[in-house]
């Protein structure tokens, strides 16, 4: 993990999607630019919640992209840091809606905001928070879902299950956008759902690279002494890839090599297996298929 910078914004690139300006122009043309701009600011504050939490843990924050319907903070550490950190960073965004709602109530009581504007602001915050907590990757709820699954399944399986479920859920949201009364298609829901579907297709294609990063991090940092040790048995004919695919995120694995009669032929540590796995190249070709006998 990189050393923490002096501020969350140092080194972070800000990118603005071209369609964002189109949304702004349309909101001005329809006379709803104040409402749209307010929701946009709320979403940016939501993303800054993630950025600030990630910075406090020393994560690398690559960029924040301003999209037509909000923002996305891109970070490198997902999947390679303790589950506790991932949960805190994921929930930091929705948590910011709590204090924004409380401030809006204070502004109303002070007479600075009208009742109608306060209700609009609160409703917007609640909808944004609720949507982001849906268990669909890469939404906040989807990231929490993946962390939870790592306690139940090997890491690689947890990632795959999360992405398969998210692909299905995003597809269902696209279908749902055509059944919301008021128009032929609910444009905001349709747009966000297509983005979620596209994001999960890309993530699914890159899941092997994510798994390699997970293994490289274990090789670099070693085993956390707080992790529970588990013994797993593999036959002498098992490949290295078969072995590492069975590893959990926050457990130490002691691999027993056994013969056909279940007699222990030897014991291997994670470090020994990972060094052999990556012995020929950073992204292994032959090592994953080497046998341990």
Secondary structure, DSSP 4 states (H G I P E B T S, - for coil): -PPPPSSTTTT-EEEE-HHHHHHHHHHHHHT-HHHHHHHHHHHHHHHHHHHHHHHHTT--EEEEEEETTEEEEEES-TTSS-HHHHHHHHHHHHHHHHHHHHHHHHHHHTTSS-HHHHHHHHHHHHHHHHHHTSS-TTSHHHHHHHHHHHHHS-HHHHHHHHHHHHHHHHHHHHHHTTSSTTSSS-HHHHHHHHHHHHHHHHHHHTHHHHHHHHHHHHHHH---TTSEEEEEEEETT-BHHHHHTT--TTEEEEEEEE-TT--EEEEE-HHHHHHHHTSS-SS-SSGGG-B--
